[in-house]
Amino acid sequence: MSSILKSRQLILGSAFVAFALQFVPYFLDIPALTVVSTKLSLIAAIANAFTLSLAVYSQFMRGVSFVRRRARGYIFKVYMMMAMILMVAFAMISQTSGPYNWVMYAIITPLSSVNYGILAFYMASTCARAFKARNTKALLFLASGFIVLFYQAPLTGAVIPAIEPISLYITDTFVMAISRTFTISLTLGAIVFGVRLLLGRERSVIGAGE
């Protein structure tokens, strides 16, 4: 039985059927297929919720292992597990009550801010390596980055008011164009990946590599 469930043909067939049930109702008005597509989306959402719950459980048990071994930084794991327990407990009671909001604004939000603050140093280090005017293109990239960066600083915007229209022009034209190009490339890549998966060309996803 396990060999049948692990067979590449069954996995590809299931993927193709799921794809057809989600894809066809967008173009053909078939009530039965629409109902099945809705049910399938609901099943996927429930499966994702269970997957997230399993991830939270695994993270919690990993924290317990850290605390038992008194590993380096285990006190932070204790703090994390306490926050997880409080969040789950208060969320099961009410997501609009005072305790839940307190955990969100007193624990989760500050931790998120600290996380972004730490990442800012890595981003600054990366920018320091990337922002080197080796040629004309790099010089233009460096100038655009500094203009947008200085505009985000309140002091610079107050001292140099003329920087605002330049920064807005860069973000509304060049940055928007690059963002849309990236989105289009990502979408085309996802479509190509899905077609290769349905044709059996992409075997690594189904656990049957070359």
N, C-alpha and C positions, 0 to 999 in steps of 0.2 A: 504493500500500500504506500509506504513512504517513497519507494522508487518511482511510483506513478505520479505522486504529488510533486516530486522534484524534477520530473521530466521537462526538458526544454520546450517540447511541443505544447504541453499543457499550459505552461506559464505564458508562452507567446499567444496561445489561443485565448486565454483569459484576458490578457492585455488587449488583444484586438477586439474582443467582445465588449470590454469596458469602454474602450475608445469609441467604438461604434455607437454604443448606447448614449454616450455624452455628446458625440459629434453630430449624429444624424438629426436629433430634435431641433438643432439650431437652423436647419434648412428645410425640414419637412414637418408639417403640422400633423403629427400622428399622436393622438391623445394617449394611447397605450404606451408608446415609447417615451413620452414626456413624463408619465407617471413613474415608469421604471427608472428613467434618468434622475428624477427627483429622489427616489428611494435610494438609488446608488450613491448620490451625493451625500445623503444623510448617513448612510452606512460608513462612507469614507470619513465624514466628520466625527462620527462616534469612534472609529478606529484611531483617528488622530488624537482624540481626547484620551483614549486608553494608552496610546503610545507616550503622550506627554506625562500621564500619571506614572507610567513605568520609568520614564527618565527622572522624574522627581524622586521616586522611591530609590532608584539606583544612586542618585546623588546623595540622598540622605544616608543610605547604608555606607557609602564611601566615606562620608563624614564621620560616621560611627567608628569605622575602621581606623581613621586618622586619630580620633580621640583615644581609642583603646591602646594604640601603639605609642601615644604621646609623641606623635611625629612633629616635626618642626612646623610651627604655625597652627597647631591644633586648636588653639583658642579661637581662631577665626572660624574654624569649622563649627565650634560650639555656637558661636554667634549666628552663623548661617542657619544651623538647624533650629535654633530658637525662633529665628525670623520665619522660617518655613512653617513651623508648627503654629505659630501665632496667625500667620496669614491664612493657612488652611482652616484653622478653627474658627476664626472670625468670619471668613468667607462663607462657611457652611451655615453660620447663624444669620448673617445679613450683610450684603455688600454695600448697604447704604447707612449702616449704623456708625456710631462714633469710633469704636475700637478698630474696625476695619480701615476706616479713613486714617486713623492715627498710625497704624502700621504702614500704610502707603506713604503718608507724608513725612513721618518721622524716621522711617527705616529704609524703605525701598527707594524713595526719591533721592535722599542724600547718598545712598550707595551708588545709584545710577550716575549721579553727578560726579562722584569720586572716580567712577570707572571711566567716564568720558574725560575727566581731568588727567588721569594717568595716560590714556590713549593720546592725549594732546601732545605729550612729550615725545612719543614715538612718531607722531605725525610731523612734529617740528624737526625731528632728526631726519626723517625721510625727505622733507622739503629742503633741508639744508644740503642734502646730497643731490637732489634733483635740480635745485635752483642754482645752477652754475652756467654762466653765460659763455659757453664754449663756441657758439656760433650765433648767427642772426636770429634763427628760430628760438634758440634757448633764451636769447636776450628778450625777445618779445614775450615769451612765456613767463620769464622772470618779472618783467614790468607789469604784465597783466595781473599776475598773482599778488604782487605787492600793492597794486592799486585796490584790488578787491579786499585784500587783507587789511589795509589801512582804513578803508571805508567802514569795516565792521567795528573798528575801535571808535568809541564815542568821542574821545579827545581829538582824534585826527579829523573826524567829520566836523567838529566844531571849529577847529583851527583852520582847516582847508575846506571850505564849503564847495569849492569847484570840483572836488573829487567825487562827489555824489553822482552827478550825471554821467561821468565817465565810467564809474563802477556799474551803475545801472545799465548802461549801454552794453558793457562787456557781458554782464550776466544775462541780459535779455536777448542777446544775439548769439555770440560765440558759445557761451556756456549752454544755452538752450539747445543750439544746434548739435553740440557734442553729446548732450544728454539724450536727445532724440535718436541720434545715430547709434549710441550705445544700446538704447532700448530696442531699436529695430534689429541690431545685430544679435542681441540676446534672444529676441523672439524667434528670429530665423534659425539660430542655433538650436533652440528648444524644439522647433518643428523638425529640423533635420535629424536631431537625436531621436525624437519620437518615431519618425518614419524608419530610421535604421533599426530601432528596437522592434517595431512591428514586423519588419522584414527578416529579423533574425541576424542582422549584421552586428548588432551591439550586444555581445554575450556577457560582458562583465556584470551588467546590472542583474541578470537572472542567475548569477553564480556559475556560469559556464564559460569561463574565459578561454582564450585561444590556447 
